[in-house]
Amino acid sequence: MHIEKNTNKNLQSTECQIDISALETIIKDCKGVSGGLIPLLQRIQDQFTFIPPQAFKLIDKELNIPESESLGVATFYTQFKLNPTGKYTIKICKGTACHVQNASKIFDAISEYLQIKAGETTDDQLFTLELVSCLGCCSLAPAIMIGEETYGKLDDRSVISIIKEIQSRESK
């Protein structure tokens, strides 16, 4: 996978070049599958960490669906990202249990350490920071997820330690 992007932290202005052959292969594999638009969008996002703008026109053409139908589906569901994201998405729970256990301090510590705000991605494309309504693990409050791993009972120092460990692992 080859992605070039504008390094502007305002992801809305991201411009990128993608490996179109990988996109074509994914679409070809999913073509003809009934109800396959959402799984197709998921596979594309898994490949690129987001759904590139080039994908929508190609999907609509190859699946013979009305123009912009795929974009409509992708913008309806919050699981789909239209801009590049980091290798690891850090989801910080802002639900009631986490809120009363100082989740805002966790967010502030991560934001300051990584120098990004909610919805932004680090310049090295390693982390994207998100606030979520609930992670469903209130007994671990305050809790976060990094990728598929859940971490709980955190404070501002322990969460930075976790991030540093991931950075160390990734730099090897």
N, C-alpha and C positions, 0 to 999 in steps of 0.2 A: 504494500500500500504506500502510495506516495501522496502526501498532502503538503502543499505550500500554502501559507496563510499570511495575511497581514497581521503583524504583531500588536496592533491596536487593541487595548483591553476592552473596547466597546465591541463586543462580539456581533452586534447587529450589522456592523460594516465589514465583516469578515469576507474576504475574497479568497477562493481556493481553487486549485487545480487537483483533480482526482484521477485515479487510474480508472478510466471509463470501462476497460475490459473486465475488471472485477465487478463493476456495477452490472454490466451486460450479462455476465455469467450468473449472478444472483437472480436477476429478473428471469432469465431463461429457465433456471431451475424451478422457479415458482410459477411459471406461466401455465395456465390451464387448471390450476388448483382452485377448487371452489372455495370461496370465502378466504382467499389467500392474500388479500391486500395487507392486512395487519401483520401477518407473519412475514410477508415480503419486506415491509417497512422495518420490522424488527431485525431481520437479517442484514439489511443494508446498514442500519444503525450499528449493529454489532461489528460490522466490517470497518466502518469509518468513524465510529463514536458519535456520529450525527447523520442526518440525511442530507446529502449535498443537494444544492438547488438543481443541478443537472439531472438528478434522479427523477424528479416529478414529471417532466415532459416525456422522458424515455419510458417511464412506467405507464403513463396514460396511453402512449402510442402502442407499446408492446402488449398491454392488456386490453386494448381497444375499449377503454372507458372514457367517459367525457373528460375533456381537458380540465385540469386542476382538481379532479376528484381525489387523487392521491394526496395532494396538498391539503385539501379540506379534511381528510381523515387524520393526517399527521398533525394538523394544528388543533384538532378537536381533542386528541388524547395527550395528556401532559407527559406521558412516558417518552414521547418523541422529541428529539432535539434537532433544531434546524441550524445550529451552529456548532463548530468543533468543541469538544469537551476534553478534559484531561483524562489521562489513563485511569485515575482514581477519582470518583466523585465522592466528596465528603458531604454527607447529609446530616444536618444538625436538626434534631427534633425541637420543635417549638411548642409542643403540646403542653397541656396544663401541668402534668407531673414534672416534666423537664423544666418548664418555665419557673416553677416555684423552687426548683433545685439549682437555679442560677445558670440555665442554659445560655443566657445572654453573655455571661462571662466566658463560656467556652467559645461561643461564636466570636466574641471580640478578640480572644487570644489567637484563634486560628486566623482570623482576618488580618490581624496585625502581623503575625509571624509570616504568613504567606504573601502579604501585601496585595490581597484581593478582597473584593466585596462579594456578597451573595450574587450568584449568577455569572461570576467571572471565573476565568481559568488562568492559572499561573503561566508566565511566559515560557517556561520549559515544558508546558503541556502535560505536566504530571498530575495536577489537582484542579478540580472544579469544585466550587463551594456552593451548596444549596441549603436553603431552609425548607424543612418539610413540616407538615401539620402534625404528624404522629408516626413513630416507627413501630408502635405496638409492643413496646417493651418498657412499660411504665415503671416496673419494679427496678429497672436499672438506671433510673433517672439520676442525673442528666445523661442522655445517650446520644451517640452518633453512629453512623455507618460510614465506613470507608470501603468502597467497592462492595463486596458481599459480606464483610466482617462487621459485626456489631460490637461496640465498646460502650461500657456503662460505668456508672459511679465515678464519673470523671471530674477533674478540676482543671484549671487552666494549665498547670504544669504537666499533668499526666497526658493531656491530649497533645501537647507539643512534643512530648517524648515519643508518642506513637507516630506522629508525622515524621519526626527526625529518623526514627527507625526505618520507616518506609523509604525515605530519601536515601538513607545509607544503603539499603538493600538494592535500590534502583541504580545507584551510582557504580555498582560493582560490575 
